[in-house]
Amino acid sequence: MKRDGAKKIFKAADILCGASSQLITAIDAIEDASEKRAFRRKFAELMGNIERDFVYDICVKYPEYAEEKPT
């Protein structure tokens, strides 16, 4: 993978995580507490998977790109 490809993936992952506030707002509007917890758990798994499967894996495979990753 070239550095530009890694940068694009990092940027897309950052955008996804930034857009997640809309999803959290929607989840918080759920009235049933157990349903809200279930969706929050799924949301946390999703964010963790994005971080692990895209950002972390690239940084491990291409450590020279690690400085490009979003904070």
C-alpha positions as CSV (number, residue, x, y, z in Angstrom):
1,M,0.0,0.0,0.0
2,K,1.2,3.5,-0.8
3,R,1.2,6.3,1.7
4,D,-1.6,8.1,-0.1
5,G,-3.8,5.0,0.2
6,A,-3.1,4.8,3.9
7,K,-3.9,8.5,4.3
8,K,-7.2,8.1,2.5
9,I,-8.2,5.1,4.7
10,F,-7.2,7.1,7.8
11,K,-9.2,10.1,6.7
12,A,-12.3,8.0,5.9
13,A,-12.0,6.2,9.3
14,D,-11.7,9.6,11.0
15,I,-14.8,10.9,9.1
16,L,-16.8,7.8,10.1
17,C,-15.9,8.3,13.8
18,G,-16.8,12.0,13.6
19,A,-20.1,11.3,12.0
20,S,-20.9,8.8,14.8
21,S,-22.2,11.6,17.0
22,Q,-25.4,11.5,14.9
23,L,-25.8,7.8,15.6
24,I,-25.2,8.3,19.3
25,T,-27.9,11.0,19.4
26,A,-30.3,8.6,17.7
27,I,-29.4,5.8,20.2
28,D,-29.8,8.2,23.1
29,A,-33.3,8.9,22.0
30,I,-34.3,5.3,22.5
31,E,-36.6,5.1,25.5
32,D,-36.2,1.5,26.5
33,A,-33.1,1.3,28.7
34,S,-32.1,-2.3,27.7
35,E,-32.6,-1.6,24.0
36,K,-30.5,1.6,24.4
37,R,-27.7,-0.4,26.1
38,A,-27.8,-3.1,23.4
39,F,-27.4,-0.4,20.7
40,R,-24.6,1.4,22.6
41,R,-22.8,-1.9,22.9
42,K,-23.1,-2.5,19.1
43,F,-22.0,1.1,18.5
44,A,-18.9,0.6,20.7
45,E,-18.1,-2.6,18.9
46,L,-18.4,-0.9,15.5
47,M,-16.1,2.0,16.5
48,G,-13.6,-0.5,17.9
49,N,-13.7,-2.5,14.7
50,I,-13.1,0.5,12.6
51,E,-10.1,1.5,14.7
52,R,-8.7,-2.0,14.9
53,D,-9.5,-3.2,11.3
54,F,-8.4,-0.1,9.5
55,V,-6.2,2.1,11.5
56,Y,-4.3,-0.3,13.8
57,D,-3.8,-3.0,11.2
58,I,-2.3,-0.5,8.7
59,C,0.0,0.9,11.5
60,V,1.2,-2.6,12.3
61,K,1.8,-3.6,8.7
62,Y,3.2,-0.2,7.7
63,P,4.8,1.4,10.7
64,E,6.2,4.2,8.6
65,Y,2.6,5.4,8.0
66,A,1.8,5.6,11.7
67,E,2.4,9.3,11.9
68,E,-0.4,9.9,9.4
69,K,-3.1,8.2,11.5
70,P,-5.9,10.3,13.0
71,T,-5.7,11.0,16.7
